[in-house]
Amino acid sequence: MMGNIGIILTLALAVIFTFIAVAAFVASSANGVQQYLALYKNRFTESANTEMSDMFVTMDPMKLFLLNIVLLVALPLVAHSLFQLWVITGGVFAVCLILPGIIWRKLRNKRLSKLEAQLPDAFLMISSSLQSGASLNMALEDMVKQSQPPLSQEFSLLIKRMKLGVPLEEGLVEMEKRLPLASFVMASSAVRISREVGGNLVDTISNMANTLRRKHTMEGKIDSLTAQGRAQGRFMGALPIFLAIGLSFIEPEAMNQLYTTRVGLIILAIMVGMQVAGFVFIRKITTIDS
């Protein structure tokens, strides 16, 4: 009888200690997840706020964060309900995780490209205003009034800084940090050097505008010549993905061997690595520094 009581007490203590250990693990895991979510939230909102302020976009970063969380949860669940494969679910989750950064980078590059295309006309307008007898500040204000965003936004910020007492040279250096464009850095350096050494600012700006126009024309020709190679790279990179999705619906049993077995996962990893390497090589070949 006493032996049975001892066994029961031992089992009870084992159950209690197991419950306490599981509860502590769940609590620590919950705290870890909560801390990670808080860190991810802070990083996402800070990055979004910085990027949107650089692009003069007024939007609440918290709304973007909530939308990102919804996509991180909804799209993997949809993928898992369709394919019932953790490999595809994890891949969709990874894509959703890095997608905001890719979108921001695309939008920023598109904005910088548009601004670079506006620079020649902007400097020509400044040169024309200076030739008509206007001061540099008046020429900048006239150019801002006649220009379209994003160039008008950037130079209006420069004008506001100058009205607050910031020298033109310092304002141009600040713009170079916001606009990492070789064309703008070259033009800004020419203007600052001309003002320092006392050269003819009108001729400097006019020559710089013509140089930027020829540079933009040459870059346009290079983009046209390499457009076919870039399109082929995107097509060849996307073709295996669409083919795998189609075969997963047509021959699910055969494709499951690729997603569920060790040999299939190794082959899949090799295929993904070769696809990424091929896409990177094509991008490097078709990207020509001008």
N, C-alpha and C positions, 0 to 999 in steps of 0.2 A: 504493500500500500504506500509506504513512504517512498519507495522507488518510483512508483507511478507519479506521485506528487512532484518529485524532483524532476522527472522528465517533462511534466507539464509546465513547471516553473521555468525550466531551461528553454523550452519552446516559446513560452510567453516572452521571456527576456529577449530571445533571438528575434521574435517578431517585432518587439518594441524597438530594439536597436536598429533593425532593418528599416522600420518606418521612419525613425529619426534620421538615419543616413540618407534615405531617399528624399525626405523632406528638406534636409540641408542641401542636398545636391540640386533639387529643383529650385530652392531659394537662391542658391549661388548662381545657378544658370540663369534664372530670371533677372538677377541683378546684373550679370554679365551682358545679357541681351539688351537690358534697359540702358546700360552704359554705352554699349556699341551703337544703339539707335540714337542716343543723345549725341554721341560724337559724330555719327553720320549726318544727323540733322544739322548740327552746327557747321560742319564742313560744307555741306550742300548749300545751305542758305548763305553762308559767307561767300562761297564761290559764285553763286547765282547773283548775289547782290553786286559783287565786283564786276562780273561780266555785263550785267544789265546796265550798270552805271557807265561803263566804258562805251556801251552801244546806245546810250541815251534812251533806254527802255524803262518805263515806269510800270512795274508790276510787283505784286507782293511775293517775295521769295517763298513764303509759307504755302501759298497756293501751288506753286511749282513743286514744292517738296511733297505735299499731299498727293498731287497727281502722280509724281514719281513712285510713291509708296503704293498707290492703287495699281499702277502698271506692274510693279515688282511682284505684287501678289496675284493679280488677275491673269496676266499673260502666262506665267508658268502653270497656273491651275488649268487654264484652257488647253495648253499644250499637253499637260498630263492626262486630261480627260479624253483628248483625241488619240494620243499614241500609247498611253499607259507605260511609258518608258522613262526611267529616272535620268537616263543620259540626255534625252532631248529636253526634259524639264530643267535639268541643270544648265544646259546650253542656253535655253531661252532666258533663264534667270541671269546668267552671266552677261548676255547681250543687253538685257534691260538695265543691268547695273552700269555698263559702260556707255549706254546709248546717250544719256544726257550730255556727257563730255564731248561725244562726237558731234552732237547737234550744235552745241555752243561753238565748237571749233569751226564747223561749217559756216555758221552764221557770221562769225567774226571774220573768217577769211573772205566771205562774200562781201562783207561791208568794206574791208580793206581794199579789195579789188575794185569796187565801185569808186572808192575815194581816190585810189591811184589813177583811175581813168579821168577823174575830174581835175586833177592837179594842173595839167597843161593849160586848160582854159582859165583856171583860176589865176595862175601867174600871168597869163596874157592880159586879163582884166586889170590886175594890179599894175602891170607895166603901162597899160593905156591910161589909167588914172594918174599915175605919176608923171607921164608925159604931158598930161593936160594941166599940170601944176598943183595937183592935190598932194597933201602930205601922206605919209605911209599909213597913218592911222585911218585917215579918210578913205584911202584906197582899199584898205582891208575891210572897212565897214561897207563900202559900195560892193565889193566882191561878195561879201556874205549875203547882202540883200538880193543879189542877182543869181546866187548859186542855190543848188538843191542839197538836201541832206544826202550823205552824212558829212560832206565837206563844210557846209554852212554851220553845222553843229560844232564841229571841232574848232573852226576859226572864230565862231562867236564866243566860245569859251576862252580862246586866246585874247580876244578884245576885252572881255570882262576882266580877265587877269591884268591886262595892261591898264585898265581904268582904275584898278585897285592899287596901282603903283609898281607892279611887277615889270621889270625891263623886258623889252622884246626878245633879247637874246635868251634870257632865262625862260621866258614863255615858250620859245621855240624848242629849247632843250626838253622842257616838260612834254611838249607835243611829240617829240621824237620817242619818248618813253611810252607814250600811249599808242603811237602809230609806228610800229617797227617795220617801216617800208624803206627800202633802199632809195627809192626815188625821192621820198620826202626828206630823208636824212641828207641826201646829196643837195637838194634845194635849200634846206634849212642851213646847212653848213656854208653854202655859197652866199646866202644873204647875211649871215653873221660875220663872215670874213670880210665881205664888201663893206659892211658898216664899221668894222674895226679898223681897216686900213684906209678907209675914205675913198673907195672906188666909186665908179659910176653905177649906182644902184639900179637905174632904169635898164641899162644895157645888160647888167648881170641877170636881172629877173627875166628880161626878154630872151636872152640866150638860154637861160635855164628852161624856160617854157618850151622853146623849140627843141632842146635836147630831150626833155621829158616826152614830147610828142613823138619824136623819132623812136625813142626807146619803147613807148607804148605800142607803136605800129609794128616794130620788130617782134615784140613779145606776142602780139596778136597773130603774126604769121607763124611763129613757132608753135603756138597753141593750135592753130589750124592744121599744121603738118603732123602734130602728134595726137590729134583728137582720135584718129582711127585706132592707134595703139592703145590709148586709154580705154576706149569703148570695148575693144577686144579683151583687155584685162578684166574689166568689170563683168563682161559676159562669161568669160571662162571661169571667173571666180564664183559666179552665182549659179552656173549650170549644174555642177554636182549637187548643190543644195536642193534645187528644184527636182532634180532627177531622183535623189534619195527620198524626198517627200512623196513623189509619185509612186515609186516602187514600194514604199511602205504601205500605201493603200492597195496597190495591185497584188503584191506578193508579201503579205505581212509575215508569214511564217519564215520565209527565206531571209527577209531583212532583220527579223528578230535575232537571228544568229549573229548579226553584225553588232547588235546593241547589247546583247545579254551575255555572250560568252567571252572568256578571257582573250582568246585568239581574235575574235571579232573586234573587241575594244582596242586591242593593240593595232590591228589593221586600220581601224577608224582613226586612231590618234596619228598614225603615220600619214594617212590621207589628208587629215586636217592640217598637219604640219607642212606637207608638201604644197597644199593649196595656198596656205598663207605665204610660204616662201616664194612661190611662183607669182602671187599677186604683188608682193613687195618688190621683186625683181622687175616686173613689168612697170610698176610705178617709177622705180629708179631710172629705168631706161628711157621712159617717155617724159621724165621731168628734166628739163634742160635749163640750167642757170643762164640767164641772159644779162 
